[in-house]
Amino acid sequence: MYFISYGVVEVDVEPEPVRLRDGDFFGELGLLHDMPRSATVRTVTPCRLLALDKNDLIDLLEEDGDLRAAITEVAEQRLAQRSDP
């Protein structure tokens, strides 16, 4: 999972690419749902990304309920968008 410290990335998803910016994150679906990567992400501007592996993510989510709720909500929205026709 990656957090964008600064910069802009573009996520190649249908029906059109999505841009993520400072403070956004991606890659959570793979960690939370043991899923393979579902999109290609490319930098649009110079970026600083912070990586978090599955064990550290689980520890962090157990410690911080607010963060768990925020990441889970985004993950569920993204998962629902993948399954919408």
Stockholm file with secondary structure:
# STOCKHOLM 1.0

chainA/1-85         MYFISYGVVEVDVEPEPVRLRDGDFFGELGLLHDMPRSATVRTVTPCRLLALDKNDLIDLLEEDGDLRAAITEVAEQRLAQRSDP
#=GR chainA/1-85 SS CEEEEESCEEEECSSSCEEECTTCEECHHHHHHCCCCCCEEEESSCCEEEECCHHHHHHHHHHCHHHHHHHHHHHHHHHHHHHCC
#=GC SS_cons        CEEEEESCEEEECSSSCEEECTTCEECHHHHHHCCCCCCEEEESSCCEEEECCHHHHHHHHHHCHHHHHHHHHHHHHHHHHHHCC
//
